[in-house]
Amino acid sequence: MPFINLKIAGSLSKEQKQTIANQFSKTIEDVTGKSPSATYIVFEELERENWAVGSRLLSDPPQNK
């Protein structure tokens, strides 16, 4: 059973999640031959302050150099 754990900073609409689920399931089916009904997808929507790139939190404004 394929398992996909998608972590994203911010939130997605129900429609966006459905589109992603459809496309991910289709890709898994095309590549592995596994049925979409066997593919599990978890959406983890995280606050931007809980993610960092290097030393900068995603919730912080970009700094000009």
C-alpha positions as CSV (number, residue, x, y, z in Angstrom):
1,M,0.0,0.0,0.0
2,P,1.6,3.3,-1.0
3,F,1.6,6.0,1.7
4,I,2.2,9.7,0.9
5,N,2.6,12.2,3.7
6,L,2.4,15.7,2.3
7,K,3.6,18.5,4.6
8,I,2.8,22.0,3.6
9,A,3.4,25.4,5.2
10,G,0.0,27.1,5.4
11,S,-3.3,25.6,4.4
12,L,-5.0,24.2,1.3
13,S,-8.7,24.3,0.3
14,K,-10.7,21.1,0.1
15,E,-10.6,21.5,-3.7
16,Q,-6.8,21.8,-3.7
17,K,-6.5,18.7,-1.6
18,Q,-8.8,16.8,-3.9
19,T,-6.8,17.8,-7.0
20,I,-3.5,16.8,-5.3
21,A,-5.0,13.4,-4.2
22,N,-6.2,12.7,-7.7
23,Q,-2.9,13.6,-9.3
24,F,-0.7,11.8,-6.7
25,S,-2.9,8.6,-6.9
26,K,-2.8,8.7,-10.7
27,T,1.0,9.0,-10.7
28,I,1.4,6.1,-8.2
29,E,-0.9,4.0,-10.4
30,D,1.0,4.9,-13.6
31,V,4.4,4.2,-12.1
32,T,3.7,1.2,-9.8
33,G,0.5,-0.2,-11.1
34,K,-1.0,0.1,-7.6
35,S,-4.7,0.9,-7.5
36,P,-5.7,4.4,-6.3
37,S,-7.9,2.7,-3.8
38,A,-4.8,1.3,-2.2
39,T,-3.0,4.7,-1.9
40,Y,-3.2,6.6,1.4
41,I,-2.4,10.3,1.4
42,V,-2.1,12.4,4.6
43,F,-2.1,16.2,4.4
44,E,-0.3,18.0,7.2
45,E,-0.9,21.7,7.2
46,L,1.7,23.4,9.4
47,E,1.9,26.9,10.6
48,R,4.6,28.9,8.8
49,E,6.2,29.7,12.1
50,N,6.9,25.9,12.6
51,W,9.1,25.7,9.5
52,A,12.5,27.3,8.8
53,V,14.8,27.5,5.8
54,G,18.2,27.8,7.2
55,S,17.9,30.2,10.1
56,R,14.8,32.0,8.9
57,L,11.3,31.0,9.9
58,L,8.9,31.0,7.0
59,S,6.6,33.3,9.0
60,D,9.4,36.0,9.0
61,P,9.5,38.5,6.2
62,P,12.4,38.0,3.8
63,Q,15.5,40.1,4.6
64,N,17.1,42.3,2.0
65,K,20.8,41.9,1.6
